[in-house]
Amino acid sequence: MKLGLIAGNGRFPFLILDAARAQGHDVTIVAAKEETFPELNDAAARHGSAIHWISLGQLGTCISVLKSAGVTHAVMAGQVKHTKIFAGGIIPDLTFLSVLKQLTSRNTDGLIGAVANVLHDRGIELMDSTSLLQPLLAGAGVLTRRGPTEEEQKDFEFGYRMADAIAALDIGQTIAVKHLAVIAVEAMEGTDEVIGRAGHLAGPGVRIVKVAKPKQDMRFDVPVVGIATIRAMRVSGASALSVDAGKTLMLDGDAMLASANEAGITIVGRGR
């Protein structure tokens, strides 16, 4: 299969590329100049994959590149900071401008869902972004040596209701809780920033709850945690992390769990 990889920042695109090539797929990469790690050039060369660097908002160019390569299916991998839409970081071409004009709101589901529809109309199907990385999805139950204390579990149960609510509204997917109170709520800033803010506001002992949306579209905006998440928790003194089993990618899984165990942090995969 000729596969397109639409890449943002982070390690996610590298993992997708490795997995796709290992499975024999011919991969053409379209990378966002403003976001994607430049090291992706080396990874593309190593795999013999073509890579094209385009600016954010150049949706028409992205589609043309993929169509010229004979791509029929594509995967979105990596983050593009949503704040760039509001900070002047995107100069839309006519194709992307037509998408923006159709939106009633510019939240993640609306924006990327509309882009997925345009790709579909041009003969390119956007795939489940975890389909090539199934072993990296979080399992259910306690994932670390230490399980949650009774107090941490109570905070998790309290936090699930709040986190599910904000995720359903497409506000964010992470909240910080302590003593049955919400300390911080994610919007556009990202998980690590929420963790740091929570530690500043409430001190050590914060619990982090990261959830998938109730109707999570696995083609994009899938929850991701990794070693950076644990580093942020260690710095802030956060003691516990809950993620949704089967819906959350755990990058650098072994290193992440080792770091959590070293710090006495508990990680739990919530079954939905």
N, C-alpha and C positions, 0 to 999 in steps of 0.2 A: 504494500500500500504506500502511496505517496502521501506523506504526512506533513502538514504545516505546523510549525511551532511559533506561536506569537508570544514573544518573551518580554517580561518586565524585569524588575530587579530581584535580588535574592538568589538562593541556590536551587530553587524549584526548577527553572529552565534547564540547568545542567543535569539534574536527575532525570527529567523527562527525555532529554536528548540521549543520555546513556541507555536508558531503558528501551527507547524506541529503536535505536540502532542495534541493541542486543537482540531485539525481536525481529530484526531484518527489515525494518521500515526505512525507506528513503526519505530523509528529512530535509525540508527547506525551512530555514529560520528567518523570521522577520523580527528584528530587535528594535526596541524603542531607544533612540539615541540618548534621551534625557534620563533614562532609568536603568537600562540593562547593564550589568557588570561587563566591562570591556574584555574580561578574561573569557567570555563566551566565544570570542574569535578563536582562541587557541583550542577550545573544546570542539568547535565546528571543524577546524582544520584536522584535528586528530581523527574525527569520524568521517571526514570527507564530505561534510554537509555544507551546502551553500548557505551563506548568511548575508542578509541585506539589512542595513541600518537606515531606519526612517524616523522622522520626527513624529511625536505624538500628534494625533489628529489627522494624520495622512491616511485615512481609511481607504480611499480610492487606490492609492499606491500600494498599500498592503494587499488588497484584493488582486490587483494586477500582477504583483510579484507571485502570489500563490497560484493564480490561474496559469501564468506563463510556465510555471514549474509542473503543471499537471496535477496540482494538489486537489484532492477530493474531500479530505478530512483534516481538521486542524484542532490543536490543543492550545488553550491559553494557560500560560504558566508564569508566575511571578507577579509582583505587586506593581501597580502604577498608582502613585499617590493621588487620591481623589481630590485633594486640595488644589492640585494643579489646574483644575477646571476653573477654580475661583481666583487663583493667583496669577492668571494670565500665562500659564505654562503650556497651553494648548492653542495652536493656530489651526483651526479646522479647515480641511479642504471641502470641496462642494459635497462630496459623499457624506462626510461626517457632519457637515452643517445641516444636511437634509435630515440626518438622524436626530440631531439636537432639536430641530424645529418641531419634530413630532412628539417630543417628550412633554409630559405634564409635570414631571419632577425629575431631578437629576440625581436620584439615589443610585446605588450600585446596580440593583436588579433592573431598574428601568433603563439605565444607560447601556450596560453590557448586554442585557437581553435584547435591546434594539439592534446593537451591533451584530449579535448572533443571528438575528432575523435577516439582516442585510447579507451576511455571509451565506446563509441558507438560500436566499433568493439568487445568489450568484453561483450556486452549485457547490458550496463548501459547507460541510456539516461540522459544527463545533462539537467535539467529543467531551465526555466526562473527563475532567482534568486529572482524576485519580486512576483512570482505567489502566494505565501503565505502571502504576505504583501501589498496587493493592497491598503488598507486604508492609508498606509504611503507614497504613491506616492504624490508628490507635485501637487496641483491643479493649474489651470490657473488663471491669473490675479493678483491683488495686494493681498498679503497674510497677511500683517501687517496693523496696524492702519494708518500709513503714506504711501502714495503713492510716487513714484519717482518725483522729481522736473523735470522741463523741461531740465535742464542741465544734470541731472542724466540719464534721458531717452535718450538724445542724445549720452551720453557715452555708454549706453547699446546698442543702435542701431549700433554705430561704433564698439563696442566690439564683437557683434554677428558675424560679417563677419570674424574677426580675429580668434575668438575662434572656429567657425565652421571649419575654414581652418586647424588649428593645430589638432583638433579632428579627422578630416578626414585623416590626415597623421599619426594618432596614436602617436602623440608626447605627448599630454596632453589634459586635458579637462577644464582647468581654466586659465583665464587671468585677470590681473588687469589693469584698465583703469582710466585715469584722464585727463580732458581737451582734449578729442579726441586724446590721445596718449596712446600707450601700455606701461605700466610701468614694468610689469613682466609677464612671460609666464611659465606655469607649464611644467615640463618634468617628472622626476622620483621622485622628492622630496615630492610631495603631496600638497594638497590645503592649509593647514594651514601655511606651510612654504612660499608659494607664497604670501599669505596675509601679513605675517610678513615682508617679503623682500620688498613688495610694499610700506608698511607704512614707512619703513626705507628710501627708495629711494625718495618717493614723499610726505611724510607727510600725514596729515589727508585729508579726502575727496576722497579717492580712491574708485572706484566701482569694484565689483567683478562679473565676468561673468563665470558661470560654465555651461557647455553644455554636452549633450549626443553626441555621434558620429553620423554623418548623417545616417549611417547604423548600429546603435547600436545593438549589439548582447546582448539581455537581459539576457542571461545565465551567463554573467560574466562582470566584470569591469563596472557595472552600477554606475552612479554618486551618491554619498552619501554626504549629509550635516547633521550637527547636532549641538548640543549645543557648541561643541568645535570650530566649524566654526564661530559662533557668538562671542565666547570669543576671538578668534584670530582677528576678525574684530574690536571688541571693543578696544583691546590693540593697534592695528595699526591705529585706527581712520577711518577705512573704513566706508562709509556711506550707501552703497546700495549693494544688492545682487540679481542677477538674476539666476534662475535655470530653467531647461526645465520641463514643466508640463508633468506629466504622464511618465516621464523617469528618475526622480530623487527621491531617497528615502530621506525623511526627518525624521531622527531618533530623538527621544526626541522632537517630533514636538511641543507640547504645551510649554515645557520649552524653546525651541528654539525661538518660536515666542514671548514669554513673555520677554525674554532677549533682543530680537531685539527691541521690543516696548519700553522697559525701556531705551534703549540707543538711541532711535530715528532712528534706522536703518530701511530702507525699504527693503522688500523682495518681489520679483515679480516672478510669474511662467509664463515663456514664452510658449505660445501655438505654436506648430510646425505644 
